[in-house]
């Protein structure tokens, strides 16, 4: 009886793992935000300050380490609803920026 219970319990654990693993794969496939890593600590302060100097003000509304275009990306929302993505290198030097086209915050 103990052996039968152990086999059933092992099958339940394997099935649960397969189900949760499949859900994780299915859930992670379509959302780029799920794989983005925010900037943290002193690097966040340095990146935010550099981005805000570049844009002449605004409010930091998002950050990312390891962006496809640069080492750091800082999203700045400006008065009037415009949004600017500021690209920085590892030393917090500006390497590029891109403003949204229509002021909606959506590219």
NUFISE-458339 format. One record per residue (C-alpha): residue number from 1; residue in three letters; x, y, z. Coordinates in steps of 0.5 Angstrom, whole numbers, plus 500, padded with zeros to 3 digits. Example, Ala and Ser with C-alpha at 12.3 -4.5 7.8 and 13.67 -1.06 7.14 Angstrom:
REM NUFISE-458339
- nuba|lolo|c1|c2|c3
- 1|ALA|525|491|516
- 2|SER|527|498|514
This chain:
REM NUFISE-458339
- nuba|lolo|c1|c2|c3
- 1|UNK|500|500|500
- 2|UNK|506|505|502
- 3|UNK|509|503|495
- 4|UNK|503|505|491
- 5|UNK|502|511|495
- 6|UNK|509|513|493
- 7|UNK|508|512|486
- 8|UNK|501|516|486
- 9|UNK|505|522|490
- 10|UNK|511|522|485
- 11|UNK|506|522|479
- 12|UNK|502|528|482
- 13|UNK|508|532|483
- 14|UNK|511|530|476
- 15|UNK|504|532|473
- 16|UNK|504|539|477
- 17|UNK|511|541|475
- 18|UNK|509|539|468
- 19|UNK|503|544|468
- 20|UNK|506|549|472
- 21|UNK|512|549|467
- 22|UNK|507|549|461
- 23|UNK|504|555|464
- 24|UNK|510|559|465
- 25|UNK|512|558|458
- 26|UNK|506|560|455
- 27|UNK|505|566|460
- 28|UNK|512|569|458
- 29|UNK|512|568|450
- 30|UNK|508|574|448
- 31|UNK|510|580|453
- 32|UNK|517|583|453
- 33|UNK|516|587|459
- 34|UNK|516|580|463
- 35|UNK|523|579|461
- 36|UNK|526|587|462
- 37|UNK|530|588|468
- 38|UNK|529|595|471
- 39|UNK|535|599|473
- 40|UNK|536|599|481
- 41|UNK|540|602|486
- 42|UNK|546|607|485
- 43|UNK|545|606|477
- 44|UNK|538|608|477
- 45|UNK|540|615|481
- 46|UNK|545|616|476
- 47|UNK|541|614|469
- 48|UNK|535|618|472
- 49|UNK|539|624|473
- 50|UNK|543|623|466
- 51|UNK|536|622|462
- 52|UNK|533|628|466
- 53|UNK|538|633|464
- 54|UNK|538|630|457
- 55|UNK|530|632|456
- 56|UNK|531|638|461
- 57|UNK|526|635|466
- 58|UNK|520|631|466
- 59|UNK|518|624|470
- 60|UNK|522|618|470
- 61|UNK|516|613|468
- 62|UNK|520|606|466
- 63|UNK|527|604|466
- 64|UNK|531|598|463
- 65|UNK|538|594|464
- 66|UNK|540|591|457
- 67|UNK|536|594|453
- 68|UNK|536|592|445
- 69|UNK|539|599|443
- 70|UNK|543|601|449
- 71|UNK|546|598|456
- 72|UNK|541|603|460
- 73|UNK|534|605|457
- 74|UNK|530|611|461
- 75|UNK|523|612|459
- 76|UNK|521|620|461
- 77|UNK|514|623|461
- 78|UNK|514|630|459
- 79|UNK|509|635|461
- 80|UNK|504|635|455
- 81|UNK|504|627|455
- 82|UNK|510|626|451
- 83|UNK|515|621|452
- 84|UNK|522|620|451
- 85|UNK|526|614|451
- 86|UNK|533|616|453
- 87|UNK|539|611|451
- 88|UNK|545|611|456
- 89|UNK|552|607|456
- 90|UNK|555|603|462
- 91|UNK|558|610|464
- 92|UNK|551|614|463
- 93|UNK|553|617|457
- 94|UNK|547|619|452
- 95|UNK|548|614|446
- 96|UNK|541|616|443
- 97|UNK|534|618|445
- 98|UNK|527|617|441
- 99|UNK|521|621|443
- 100|UNK|514|618|441
- 101|UNK|511|621|435
- 102|UNK|504|622|437
- 103|UNK|504|624|444
- 104|UNK|500|618|446
- 105|UNK|506|615|450
- 106|UNK|505|609|445
- 107|UNK|510|608|439
